[in-house]
Amino acid sequence: MVKRAIKRIPPEIREHLHNVLITVQKRPAREVLAEISPHRDESVLGMYQGTSLRDRTLMYPPLYPDTIVLFQEPLEKMCGTIKELEDQIEITVVHEIAHFLGISEERLAELGYG
C-alpha cells in the first residue's frame, strides 16, 4: 500500500526520495511522542529522521541514512477506507519529504499540508 501511494506522488517530489529509507512501525514510541509533544487531539502519522538538506554541509555529512517512518495504527485509525488510507499515506510521505527538504511546519500549514 505504501509503494502504491508513493507511486502517486508527483515525480518532481518523488525524485527527492533517492537514498531515503521509508519504513512502517505500528505506533510511535513514548519517547518519540514526548520529543514531538503533539497536541492531545493530534495523532502522529509519520516522522522524518535525519539532517534536512537545508542543514547539511560538506564538512558535516549525515552519519545515518535519512528515514521517513510511517505509523500504521494512527494512520489506520484515521481512515475509514483503503482509498482514504492510501491518500493519507501519500500526504504523510509528502509532508515528511518537505521536512527532509527543510520546509518548516508553519510553511507546510501555509501550503495546506499542516
DSSP file (Angstrom, degrees, kcal/mol; ACC not computed):
  #  RESIDUE AA STRUCTURE BP1 BP2  ACC     N-H-->O    O-->H-N    N-H-->O    O-->H-N    TCO  KAPPA ALPHA  PHI   PSI    X-CA   Y-CA   Z-CA
    1    1 A M     >        0   0    0      0, 0.0     4,-2.3     0, 0.0     5,-0.2   0.000 360.0 360.0 360.0 -40.6    0.0    0.0    0.0
    2    2 A V  H  >  +     0   0    0      2,-0.2     4,-2.6     1,-0.2     5,-0.2   0.915 360.0  51.9 -63.8 -42.6    2.9    2.4    0.8
    3    3 A K  H  > S+     0   0    0      1,-0.2     4,-2.0     2,-0.2    -1,-0.2   0.912 109.8  49.2 -60.7 -42.6    4.5    1.6   -2.5
    4    4 A R  H  > S+     0   0    0      1,-0.2     4,-0.9     2,-0.2    -1,-0.2   0.915 111.9  48.7 -62.9 -42.5    1.2    2.4   -4.4
    5    5 A A  H >X S+     0   0    0     -4,-2.3     3,-0.7     1,-0.2     4,-0.5   0.906 110.3  50.9 -64.4 -41.3    0.9    5.7   -2.5
    6    6 A I  H >< S+     0   0    0     -4,-2.6     3,-1.2     1,-0.2    -1,-0.2   0.874 103.8  58.5 -65.4 -36.8    4.5    6.7   -3.3
    7    7 A K  H 3< S+     0   0    0     -4,-2.0    -1,-0.2     1,-0.3    -2,-0.2   0.770 101.9  56.7 -63.2 -24.2    4.0    5.9   -7.0
    8    8 A R  H << S+     0   0    0     -4,-0.9    -1,-0.3    -3,-0.7    -2,-0.2   0.624  82.1 103.6 -83.0 -13.5    1.2    8.5   -7.0
    9    9 A I  S << S-     0   0    0     -3,-1.2     5,-0.1    -4,-0.5    82,-0.0  -0.498  89.6 -97.4 -69.0 135.3    3.4   11.3   -5.7
   10   10 A P    >>  -     0   0    0      0, 0.0     4,-2.9     0, 0.0     3,-1.8  -0.215  30.8-119.3 -54.5 142.3    4.4   13.7   -8.5
   11   11 A P  H 3> S+     0   0    0      0, 0.0     4,-2.4     0, 0.0     5,-0.1   0.833 111.2  61.4 -53.9 -37.3    7.8   12.9  -10.0
   12   12 A E  H 34 S+     0   0    0      1,-0.2     4,-0.1     2,-0.2    -3,-0.0   0.742 115.4  34.2 -66.7 -20.3    9.2   16.3   -9.0
   13   13 A I  H X4 S+     0   0    0     -3,-1.8     3,-1.7     2,-0.1    -1,-0.2   0.822 115.5  55.3 -93.0 -44.2    8.6   15.5   -5.4
   14   14 A R  H >< S+     0   0    0     -4,-2.9     3,-2.3     1,-0.3    -2,-0.2   0.790  92.3  72.6 -61.0 -29.4    9.3   11.7   -5.6
   15   15 A E  G >< S+     0   0    0     -4,-2.4     3,-0.9     1,-0.3    -1,-0.3   0.718  87.3  65.0 -61.4 -18.8   12.7   12.4   -7.1
   16   16 A H  G <  S+     0   0    0     -3,-1.7    -1,-0.3     1,-0.2    -2,-0.2   0.487  82.3  80.1 -80.6  -2.3   13.9   13.5   -3.6
   17   17 A L  G X   +     0   0    0     -3,-2.3     3,-2.0    -4,-0.1    -1,-0.2   0.497  59.1 120.7 -85.1  -2.9   13.3   10.0   -2.2
   18   18 A H  T <  S+     0   0    0     -3,-0.9     3,-0.1     1,-0.3    -3,-0.0  -0.427  87.4   7.5 -61.9 133.1   16.6    8.6   -3.5
   19   19 A N  T 3  S+     0   0    0      1,-0.2    47,-0.7    -2,-0.1     2,-0.5   0.724 102.5 120.8  64.6  24.2   18.7    7.4   -0.6
   20   20 A V  E <   -a   66   0A   0     -3,-2.0     2,-0.4    45,-0.1    47,-0.2  -0.983  56.4-142.5-116.8 123.4   15.7    7.9    1.8
   21   21 A L  E     -a   67   0A   0     45,-2.7    47,-3.2    -2,-0.5     2,-0.5  -0.681  10.5-160.2 -83.6 133.4   14.5    4.9    3.7
   22   22 A I  E     +a   68   0A   0     -2,-0.4     2,-0.3    45,-0.2    47,-0.2  -0.976  19.4 169.4-115.4 125.2   10.7    4.6    4.2
   23   23 A T  E     -a   69   0A   0     45,-2.7    47,-2.9    -2,-0.5     2,-0.4  -0.884  25.6-136.0-132.8 161.5    9.7    2.3    7.0
   24   24 A V  E     -a   70   0A   0     -2,-0.3     2,-0.3    45,-0.2    47,-0.2  -0.975  17.9-177.8-122.8 132.3    6.5    1.4    8.8
   25   25 A Q  E     -a   71   0A   0     45,-2.8    47,-2.9    -2,-0.4    48,-0.2  -0.908  35.8-118.9-122.0 155.3    6.1    1.0   12.6
   26   26 A K  S    S-     0   0    0     -2,-0.3    47,-2.9    45,-0.2    -1,-0.1   0.940  87.8 -23.5 -57.0 -50.5    3.0    0.0   14.5
   27   27 A R  S    S-     0   0    0     45,-0.2    -1,-0.2    46,-0.1     2,-0.1  -0.973  78.1 -82.7-157.5 160.3    2.9    3.2   16.5
   28   28 A P        -     0   0    0      0, 0.0    16,-0.0     0, 0.0     2,-0.0  -0.468  49.1-112.7 -71.1 143.3    5.3    5.9   17.7
   29   29 A A     >  -     0   0    0     -2,-0.1     4,-2.3     1,-0.1     3,-0.4  -0.332  26.8-110.4 -68.4 156.3    7.3    5.1   20.9
   30   30 A R  H  > S+     0   0    0      1,-0.2     4,-2.6     2,-0.2     5,-0.2   0.872 120.2  55.9 -55.8 -38.7    6.6    7.1   24.0
   31   31 A E  H  > S+     0   0    0      1,-0.2     4,-2.1     2,-0.2    -1,-0.2   0.886 106.6  49.9 -62.7 -38.4    9.9    8.8   23.7
   32   32 A V  H  > S+     0   0    0     -3,-0.4     4,-2.8     2,-0.2     5,-0.3   0.929 111.0  48.8 -65.4 -45.3    9.1    9.9   20.2
   33   33 A L  H  X S+     0   0    0     -4,-2.3     4,-2.8     1,-0.2    -2,-0.2   0.898 111.3  49.8 -61.9 -40.0    5.7   11.3   21.4
   34   34 A A  H  < S+     0   0    0     -4,-2.6    -1,-0.2     2,-0.2    -2,-0.2   0.891 112.8  47.5 -65.7 -38.5    7.5   13.1   24.2
   35   35 A E  H  < S+     0   0    0     -4,-2.1    -2,-0.2    -5,-0.2    -1,-0.2   0.917 120.3  36.4 -68.7 -43.9   10.0   14.6   21.8
   36   36 A I  H  < S-     0   0    0     -4,-2.8    -2,-0.2    -5,-0.1    -1,-0.2   0.820  90.1-162.1 -77.5 -31.7    7.5   15.7   19.3
   37   37 A S     <  -     0   0    0     -4,-2.8    -3,-0.1    -5,-0.3    -4,-0.1   0.929  13.2-166.2  45.6  63.1    5.0   16.7   22.0
   38   38 A P        -     0   0    0      0, 0.0    -1,-0.1     0, 0.0     6,-0.1  -0.290  30.0 -90.1 -71.0 161.1    1.9   16.7   19.8
   39   39 A H    >   -     0   0    0      1,-0.1     3,-2.0     4,-0.1    -2,-0.0  -0.356  42.4-108.9 -63.6 153.8   -1.3   18.3   21.0
   40   40 A R  T 3  S+     0   0    0      1,-0.3    -1,-0.1    -3,-0.1    -3,-0.0   0.810 119.2  49.8 -58.9 -31.3   -3.6   15.7   22.7
   41   41 A D  T 3  S+     0   0    0      2,-0.0     2,-0.3     0, 0.0    -1,-0.3   0.425  96.4  90.2 -90.1   3.3   -6.0   15.7   19.9
   42   42 A E    <   -     0   0    0     -3,-2.0     2,-0.4     2,-0.0     0, 0.0  -0.767  63.6-148.8 -98.5 143.4   -3.3   15.2   17.2
   43   43 A S        -     0   0    0     -2,-0.3     2,-0.8    31,-0.1    -4,-0.1  -0.895  17.5-128.2-105.0 141.9   -2.1   11.8   16.0
   44   44 A V        +     0   0    0     -2,-0.4    31,-0.1     1,-0.2     3,-0.1  -0.816  32.5 171.6 -88.9 113.3    1.5   11.4   14.9
   45   45 A L        -     0   0    0     -2,-0.8    26,-2.8     1,-0.3     2,-0.3   0.727  60.6  -8.3 -95.2 -26.3    1.2    9.8   11.5
   46   46 A G  E     -B   70   0A   0     24,-0.3     2,-0.3   -22,-0.0    -1,-0.3  -0.973  55.6-151.5-163.1 171.2    4.8    9.9   10.4
   47   47 A M  E     -B   69   0A   0     22,-2.0    22,-3.1    -2,-0.3     2,-0.5  -0.987  12.5-138.4-155.2 141.5    8.2   11.3   11.2
   48   48 A Y  E     -B   68   0A   0     -2,-0.3     2,-0.5    20,-0.2    20,-0.2  -0.894  19.2-169.7-100.8 131.5   11.3   12.4    9.4
   49   49 A Q  E     +B   67   0A   0     18,-3.1    18,-2.7    -2,-0.5     2,-0.3  -0.985  46.1  50.2-122.5 121.6   14.7   11.3   10.9
   50   50 A G  S    S-     0   0    0     -2,-0.5     2,-0.6    16,-0.2    16,-0.1  -0.970  90.8 -52.4 151.9-165.0   17.8   12.8    9.5
   51   51 A T        -     0   0    0     -2,-0.3     5,-0.1    13,-0.2    15,-0.1  -0.950  55.2-125.0-111.8 118.4   19.5   16.0    8.6
   52   52 A S    >>  -     0   0    0     -2,-0.6     3,-0.9     1,-0.1     4,-0.7  -0.176  21.5-114.5 -60.9 155.0   17.5   18.2    6.2
   53   53 A L  G >4 S+     0   0    0     47,-3.2     3,-0.7     1,-0.3    48,-0.2   0.839 117.4  59.1 -58.9 -32.8   19.1   19.3    3.0
   54   54 A R  G 34 S+     0   0    0     46,-0.3    -1,-0.3     1,-0.2    47,-0.1   0.827 108.4  44.5 -64.5 -32.6   19.0   22.9    4.3
   55   55 A D  G <4 S+     0   0    0     -3,-0.9    -1,-0.2     2,-0.0    -2,-0.2   0.459  91.2 106.1 -94.6  -2.1   21.1   22.0    7.3
   56   56 A R    <<  -     0   0    0     -4,-0.7     2,-0.3    -3,-0.7     3,-0.0  -0.464  44.1-176.1 -80.5 149.4   23.7   19.8    5.6
   57   57 A T        -     0   0    0      3,-0.7     3,-0.1    -2,-0.1    -2,-0.0  -0.930  37.8-118.3-134.5 162.8   27.3   21.0    4.9
   58   58 A L  S    S+     0   0    0     -2,-0.3    -1,-0.1     1,-0.2    -2,-0.0   0.809 115.8  54.4 -68.1 -29.0   30.2   19.4    3.1
   59   59 A M  S    S+     0   0    0      1,-0.2    -1,-0.2    -3,-0.0    -3,-0.0   0.796 117.1  34.2 -75.2 -29.2   32.1   19.4    6.4
   60   60 A Y  S    S-     0   0    0     -3,-0.1    -3,-0.7     3,-0.0    -1,-0.2  -0.643  75.2-179.8-130.2  75.3   29.4   17.5    8.3
   61   61 A P        -     0   0    0      0, 0.0    -3,-0.1     0, 0.0    -5,-0.0  -0.358  44.7 -83.4 -69.7 157.5   27.6   15.0    6.1
   62   62 A P        -     0   0    0      0, 0.0     4,-0.1     0, 0.0    -6,-0.0  -0.299  29.6-148.5 -61.7 144.8   24.9   12.9    7.8
   63   63 A L  S    S+     0   0    0     -3,-0.1   -13,-0.0     2,-0.1    -3,-0.0   0.772  79.7  34.7 -83.3 -28.1   26.1    9.8    9.7
   64   64 A Y  S    S-     0   0    0      1,-0.0   -13,-0.2     3,-0.0     3,-0.1  -0.842  95.1 -90.9-125.6 159.4   23.0    7.8    9.0
   65   65 A P        -     0   0    0      0, 0.0     2,-0.1     0, 0.0   -45,-0.1  -0.385  48.8-102.8 -67.0 149.1   20.6    7.4    6.1
   66   66 A D  E     -a   20   0A   0    -47,-0.7   -45,-2.7   -15,-0.1     2,-0.4  -0.480  44.2-162.6 -68.5 143.7   17.6    9.7    6.1
   67   67 A T  E     -aB  21  49A   0    -18,-2.7   -18,-3.1   -47,-0.2     2,-0.5  -0.993  20.6-158.9-136.5 136.8   14.4    7.9    7.2
   68   68 A I  E     -aB  22  48A   0    -47,-3.2   -45,-2.7    -2,-0.4     2,-0.5  -0.977  18.1-161.1-109.9 123.4   10.7    8.5    6.9
   69   69 A V  E     -aB  23  47A   0    -22,-3.1   -22,-2.0    -2,-0.5     2,-0.4  -0.919   1.8-161.2-108.0 126.6    8.8    6.5    9.5
   70   70 A L  E     -aB  24  46A   0    -47,-2.9   -45,-2.8    -2,-0.5     2,-0.7  -0.881  13.9-138.8-103.1 139.0    5.0    5.9    8.9
   71   71 A F  E  >  -a   25   0A   0    -26,-2.8     4,-1.8    -2,-0.4   -45,-0.2  -0.870  12.0-162.5-105.2 109.6    2.9    4.9   11.9
   72   72 A Q  H  > S+     0   0    0    -47,-2.9     4,-2.9    -2,-0.7     5,-0.2   0.899  80.8  49.8 -59.2 -53.4    0.4    2.2   10.9
   73   73 A E  H  > S+     0   0    0    -47,-2.9     4,-2.7   -48,-0.2     5,-0.2   0.919 112.2  45.6 -61.9 -47.6   -2.1    2.3   13.8
   74   74 A P  H  > S+     0   0    0      0, 0.0     4,-1.7     0, 0.0    -1,-0.2   0.898 114.8  49.6 -62.1 -37.2   -2.7    6.0   13.8
   75   75 A L  H  X S+     0   0    0     -4,-1.8     4,-1.1     2,-0.2    -2,-0.2   0.939 113.7  44.8 -64.1 -46.7   -3.0    6.0   10.0
   76   76 A E  H  < S+     0   0    0     -4,-2.9     3,-0.4     1,-0.2    -1,-0.2   0.889 111.5  53.2 -64.9 -39.2   -5.5    3.2   10.0
   77   77 A K  H  < S+     0   0    0     -4,-2.7    -1,-0.2    -5,-0.2    -2,-0.2   0.850 109.0  50.0 -63.5 -34.9   -7.5    4.7   12.9
   78   78 A M  H  < S+     0   0    0     -4,-1.7     2,-0.3    -5,-0.2    -1,-0.2   0.746 105.3  66.4 -75.4 -24.6   -7.8    8.0   11.0
   79   79 A C     <  -     0   0    0     -4,-1.1     3,-0.0    -3,-0.4     6,-0.0  -0.791  54.0-167.3-110.9 142.2   -9.1    6.4    7.7
   80   80 A G  S    S+     0   0    0     -2,-0.3     2,-0.3     1,-0.0    -1,-0.1   0.667  74.7  32.3 -96.5 -19.7  -12.3    4.5    7.0
   81   81 A T  S  > S-     0   0    0      1,-0.1     4,-2.2     0, 0.0     5,-0.1  -0.874  80.2-111.7-134.0 165.6  -11.4    3.0    3.6
   82   82 A I  H  > S+     0   0    0     -2,-0.3     4,-2.8     2,-0.2     5,-0.2   0.906 119.3  53.8 -61.8 -41.7   -8.4    1.7    1.8
   83   83 A K  H  > S+     0   0    0      1,-0.2     4,-2.5     2,-0.2    -1,-0.2   0.926 108.9  47.7 -59.8 -46.5   -8.6    4.7   -0.6
   84   84 A E  H  > S+     0   0    0      1,-0.2     4,-2.6     2,-0.2    -1,-0.2   0.898 112.0  51.4 -60.6 -40.2   -8.6    7.1    2.3
   85   85 A L  H  X S+     0   0    0     -4,-2.2     4,-2.5     2,-0.2    -2,-0.2   0.931 110.3  47.1 -64.4 -46.3   -5.6    5.3    3.8
   86   86 A E  H  X S+     0   0    0     -4,-2.8     4,-2.3     1,-0.2    -1,-0.2   0.906 112.9  50.2 -62.1 -40.9   -3.6    5.4    0.6
   87   87 A D  H  X S+     0   0    0     -4,-2.5     4,-2.3    -5,-0.2    -2,-0.2   0.922 112.1  47.1 -61.9 -43.6   -4.4    9.1    0.2
   88   88 A Q  H  X S+     0   0    0     -4,-2.6     4,-2.7     2,-0.2    -2,-0.2   0.864 109.4  53.3 -69.5 -35.6   -3.3    9.8    3.8
   89   89 A I  H  X S+     0   0    0     -4,-2.5     4,-2.7     2,-0.2     5,-0.2   0.936 110.1  49.0 -61.4 -45.4   -0.1    7.8    3.3
   90   90 A E  H  X S+     0   0    0     -4,-2.3     4,-2.4     1,-0.2    -2,-0.2   0.931 112.8  46.7 -59.1 -47.2    0.7    9.9    0.3
   91   91 A I  H  X S+     0   0    0     -4,-2.3     4,-2.4     1,-0.2    -1,-0.2   0.906 113.1  49.6 -61.4 -42.6    0.0   13.1    2.2
   92   92 A T  H  X S+     0   0    0     -4,-2.7     4,-2.3     2,-0.2    -2,-0.2   0.911 110.8  48.5 -66.2 -42.6    2.1   12.0    5.1
   93   93 A V  H  X S+     0   0    0     -4,-2.7     4,-2.5     2,-0.2    -2,-0.2   0.925 112.1  49.1 -63.9 -43.4    5.1   11.0    2.9
   94   94 A V  H  X S+     0   0    0     -4,-2.4     4,-2.1     1,-0.2    -2,-0.2   0.916 110.4  52.4 -60.8 -42.2    4.9   14.3    1.1
   95   95 A H  H  X S+     0   0    0     -4,-2.4     4,-1.3     1,-0.2    -2,-0.2   0.916 112.0  44.6 -58.6 -45.2    4.8   16.1    4.5
   96   96 A E  H  X S+     0   0    0     -4,-2.3     4,-1.9     1,-0.2    -1,-0.2   0.842 108.7  56.1 -73.0 -33.2    7.9   14.2    5.7
   97   97 A I  H  X S+     0   0    0     -4,-2.5     4,-2.1     1,-0.2    -1,-0.2   0.896 103.5  57.2 -61.0 -38.6    9.8   14.8    2.4
   98   98 A A  H  X>S+     0   0    0     -4,-2.1     5,-3.0     1,-0.2     4,-0.5   0.894 104.8  49.9 -59.7 -40.1    9.1   18.5    3.0
   99   99 A H  H ><5S+     0   0    0     -4,-1.3     3,-1.1     3,-0.2    -1,-0.2   0.909 107.7  54.0 -63.9 -40.5   10.9   18.2    6.3
  100  100 A F  H 3<5S+     0   0    0     -4,-1.9   -47,-3.2     1,-0.3   -46,-0.3   0.873 108.2  50.2 -58.1 -37.8   13.8   16.5    4.5
  101  101 A L  H 3<5S-     0   0    0     -4,-2.1    -1,-0.3   -49,-0.2    -2,-0.2   0.565 124.6-106.2 -78.9  -8.5   13.9   19.5    2.2
  102  102 A G  T <<5 +     0   0    0     -3,-1.1     2,-0.4    -4,-0.5    -3,-0.2   0.664  66.8 150.8  93.9  18.1   14.0   21.8    5.2
  103  103 A I      < -     0   0    0     -5,-3.0    -1,-0.3    -6,-0.2    -2,-0.1  -0.722  40.6-129.4 -86.1 130.4   10.4   23.2    5.0
  104  104 A S     >  -     0   0    0     -2,-0.4     4,-2.3     1,-0.1     5,-0.2  -0.233  18.1-111.2 -76.8 164.4    9.0   24.1    8.4
  105  105 A E  H  > S+     0   0    0      1,-0.2     4,-2.4     2,-0.2     5,-0.2   0.884 119.2  54.9 -58.7 -40.5    5.7   23.1    9.9
  106  106 A E  H  > S+     0   0    0      1,-0.2     4,-2.0     2,-0.2    -1,-0.2   0.922 109.3  45.4 -61.9 -45.0    4.5   26.7    9.6
  107  107 A R  H  > S+     0   0    0      2,-0.2     4,-1.8     1,-0.2    -1,-0.2   0.884 110.4  54.5 -67.7 -37.7    5.2   26.7    5.9
  108  108 A L  H  <>S+     0   0    0     -4,-2.3     5,-3.1     1,-0.2     6,-0.6   0.912 107.2  51.1 -60.7 -41.7    3.6   23.3    5.4
  109  109 A A  H ><5S+     0   0    0     -4,-2.4     3,-1.2     4,-0.3     5,-0.3   0.910 108.0  52.3 -61.8 -41.5    0.5   24.6    7.0
  110  110 A E  H 3<5S+     0   0    0     -4,-2.0    -1,-0.2     1,-0.3    -2,-0.2   0.854 110.0  49.4 -61.1 -34.3    0.5   27.6    4.6
  111  111 A L  T 3<5S-     0   0    0     -4,-1.8    -1,-0.3    -5,-0.1    -2,-0.2   0.476 124.0-104.0 -84.3  -3.4    0.8   25.1    1.7
  112  112 A G  T < 5S+     0   0    0     -3,-1.2    -3,-0.2    -4,-0.5    -2,-0.1   0.607  98.3 100.7  92.2  13.0   -2.1   23.0    3.0
  113  113 A Y      <       0   0    0     -5,-3.1    -4,-0.3    -6,-0.2    -5,-0.1   0.259 360.0 360.0-110.3  10.6   -0.1   20.1    4.5
  114  114 A G              0   0    0     -6,-0.6    -5,-0.2    -5,-0.3    -1,-0.1   0.449 360.0 360.0 -88.7 360.0   -0.2   21.2    8.1
